């Protein structure tokens, strides 16, 4: 849909939804929701079971862990967590991880 003209070619539903998310600037928010839903797949069942909350704000990934020893261990693996999240969600911008 360039120059306000309708596109005469049929478009797949997936592409239409993708364009809609981009036009309303919802793609990143949708990816954040997807990140929460995929957390166990990214970090594994053991870490996911000890995760209370997870959210992204100002390019920071906040993760609340209910186990102090696990939180301490994960503090050393921040770069790995960022890498795993970026691999699955390349459009999410994450600069750092903050454990609570």
C-alpha positions in Angstrom: 0.0 0.0 0.0 2.3 2.7 -1.3 1.1 6.2 -2.0 -2.3 5.6 -0.5 -3.3 3.1 -3.2 -4.7 -0.3 -2.5 -2.6 -3.3 -3.3 -4.4 -5.3 -6.0 -2.4 -8.5 -5.2 -3.7 -11.0 -2.6 -1.7 -11.1 0.6 -1.4 -13.9 3.1 -2.9 -13.5 6.5 0.5 -13.8 8.2 1.9 -11.0 6.1 -1.1 -8.8 6.7 -0.9 -9.4 10.5 2.9 -8.6 10.4 2.3 -5.3 8.6 -0.5 -4.4 11.0 1.7 -5.0 14.0 4.4 -2.9 12.4 2.1 -0.1 11.5 0.7 0.2 15.0 4.1 -0.3 16.5 3.0 -3.4 18.4 5.5 -5.8 17.1 7.9 -5.4 20.0 5.1 -5.6 22.6 3.8 -8.8 20.9 7.4 -10.2 21.0 7.5 -9.4 24.8 4.4 -11.4 25.3 5.8 -14.2 23.2 9.0 -14.1 25.3 7.1 -14.7 28.5 5.3 -17.6 26.9 8.6 -19.1 25.6 10.6 -18.6 28.7 10.7 -22.3 29.7 11.9 -23.2 26.1 14.6 -20.6 26.3 16.0 -21.2 29.8 14.8 -24.7 30.6 12.2 -26.1 33.0 14.3 -25.8 36.2 15.0 -22.0 35.8 11.5 -21.3 34.5 9.9 -23.0 37.5 11.9 -20.6 39.8 11.0 -17.5 37.8 8.2 -15.5 39.3 7.9 -12.6 36.8 9.7 -11.4 33.7 9.3 -8.2 31.7 11.1 -5.9 29.4 11.4 -2.1 30.0 13.8 0.4 28.5 15.9 -2.3 26.9 16.4 -4.1 30.2 15.1 -7.6 30.9 13.8 -7.8 34.5 13.6 -11.3 35.9 12.4 -12.1 39.4 13.9 -15.4 40.6 12.5 -17.0 43.8 15.7 -18.9 44.6 18.7 -16.9 45.9 21.3 -19.5 44.9 19.9 -19.7 41.3 19.7 -15.9 41.1 23.4 -15.8 42.1 24.3 -18.4 39.4 22.3 -16.7 36.7 24.0 -13.4 37.5 27.1 -14.9 35.9 25.2 -16.0 32.8 23.6 -12.7 31.8 25.4 -12.5 28.5 24.2 -16.1 27.7 20.6 -15.3 28.6 20.7 -12.2 26.3 22.2 -14.3 23.5 19.5 -17.0 23.9 16.7 -14.4 23.9 18.1 -12.5 20.9 18.4 -15.8 19.0 14.7 -16.5 19.4 13.5 -12.9 19.2 15.9 -10.9 17.0 13.7 -7.9 17.0 13.8 -7.4 20.8 16.5 -5.0 22.0 17.9 -6.1 25.3 21.0 -4.4 26.7 21.1 -5.9 30.1 19.4 -8.4 32.5 18.4 -7.4 36.0 17.6 -10.1 38.5 15.3 -9.3 41.4 
